[in-house]
Every structure is written in C-alpha cells, then in structure tokens.
Amino acid sequence: MNQAFAILAKIIFAFLDLLVLNVVYFLLRWFILEGHVSSDSNEYFYFVIFLNAGWIICCSIYNLYNSKFIKQFERFIFRTLQTFSLFLVLTLLYLYFSRQIQISRIFT
C-alpha cells in the first residue's frame, strides 16, 4: 500500500467513524426521544460533543488509524473492538458522573 493511499484511508475511516456515530445518535434521538425532550436541551448538545471527543480520544489512545492496523483486517477489527470497549466505558462514566437527569433517566 503506497503512502498516499494509507493517508487517504486514515482520513476516510476517521470521517466515516464520526459520521456514523453522529447519524446513529441523531436517528435514535429522533425515534426514541421524540416528544420527551425539548429541542433546546443543552444536556444533549454536551452529550453529543462528548461522544465525538470521546471517540477521537479513544482512537488516539489505541492508535486505531495506524497504517499497520489498516493493512491487516483482523488486527484492525480487534483494535476497533478495543477502542469501542473503551468508548463505551467512557460514555457510561460520563452518564454516571454528569448528573444530567434528562439524559440518564429518559429510558427508564
């Protein structure tokens, strides 16, 4: 794999990861939370900012978009699962410690 293709693959994977994260978030909010929360709720804005920043931090910690992981599919999937596991832990910690009643109690 040449250097230009590796850089392009890193950029595309990073962009698609954030795009999918945001699309899933907004679709779930539209389907599940419709009518339950006012549209000007700051808690959800902070939550989506945290999700994006958390994913970028988790990818940086596990060096997910490194060329040696992108070249081998099995290693890339394993690193993605590790990154996603850390991301879930960070998200649950945010929901627990943020004390934002609007987010944490909407599904109960």
C-alpha positions, 0 to 999 in steps of 0.5 A: 500500500503506497503512502498516499493511499494509507493517508487517504484511508486514515482520513476516510475511516476517521470521517466515516467513524464520526459520521456514523456515530453522529447519524446513529445518535441523531436517528435514535434521538429522533425515534426514541426521544421524540416528544420527551425532550425539548429541542433546546436541551443543552444536556444533549448538545454536551452529550453529543460533543462528548461522544465525538471527543470521546471517540477521537480520544479513544482512537488516539489512545489505541492508535486505531488509524495506524497504517499497520492496523489498516493493512491487516483486517483482523488486527484492525477489527480487534483494535476497533473492538478495543477502542469501542470497549473503551468508548463505551466505558467512557460514555457510561462514566460520563452518564454516571458522573454528569448528573444530567437527569434528562439524559440518564433517566429518559429510558427508564 
